[in-house]
């Protein structure tokens, strides 16, 4: 006697995770330090990739440069963390230094019936909850980092930071409607971009400029909790003192996005975070920072009781910061009072 489809679906739902092939998941972190040297670490399913180096360079005619990095990526929990900060001082040369931190994850998730009682192939929807929260800033360097480096006349402080986060879900069993050659359909995408530029001359009130751009989309649905920061936020000033700094605190708040798929389909989920910093201290100090240490987390949530093989709910725990970090991150004080001063205006 043949078994009913619903009974078969129930049995497969219970045994499905056991019968699946080894999960496909990877987590990667790569940094490029102030000396132009790259290092990276990778992790497979069930593991997190963590990298946190400090780089110093004092060989350029008496100048002093340092870059500090932190990257964490955990595929199963859909977590990305990143920090890149670059500090520079040189008595006279106009040397523009760069550094970066990249964190990414990639995995496959199969949509299973779970407790929904739905048959394989049934059309379903689930929600993606995500949030990006961080800081970006650039400007005059806090003296706690280099300890009273002198500033010369006609000096210039130039710094910038670019931050990007991209998240996408591709349904490997769905095609693009009306396009047979397009391949699998992207059923959800999210992106954030932030940019801060600071350029000022000591004792000069002209020719100094600053700019902040911050945008993310699509807007999604605000779940609540913390109000999101302004989207598409940008300003320009030509009257910035050399002792100023510019900073922004991007926060999307918790967002909800709806994804349509079918029971049994396999989803390809990936996330990337890139922080790129530049700094030039010509006769003075300069610093740029992208601080996303508690930044990106995403989670799949189903009101229909679907199960997601390859998805682990929860947030990857924060890794304690070494003592070196606690000392050197004092330079990030530029990200504090400046925002309050700007807001007061």
Secondary structure, DSSP 8 states (H G I E B T S, - for coil): ----HHHHHHHHHHHHHHHS-S--EEEEEEEE-TTS-EEEEEE-TT-EEEE--EEEE--STT-EEEEEEEEEEETTTTEEEEEEEEEEEESS----EEEEEEEEEEEEEEEE-TTS---TT-EEEEEEEEE-B-EEEEES--HHHHTS----TT-EEEEEEEEEEEEEEEEEEEEETTEEEEEEEEEEEEEEEEEEEEEEETT--SS-EEEEEEEEE---EEEESS----SSEEEEES---TT-EEEE--B--EEEEEEEEETT-EEEEEEEEEEEEEEEEESEEEEEEEEEEEEEEEEEE-TT--EEET---S--------HHHHHHGGGGGGGTHHHHHHHH-
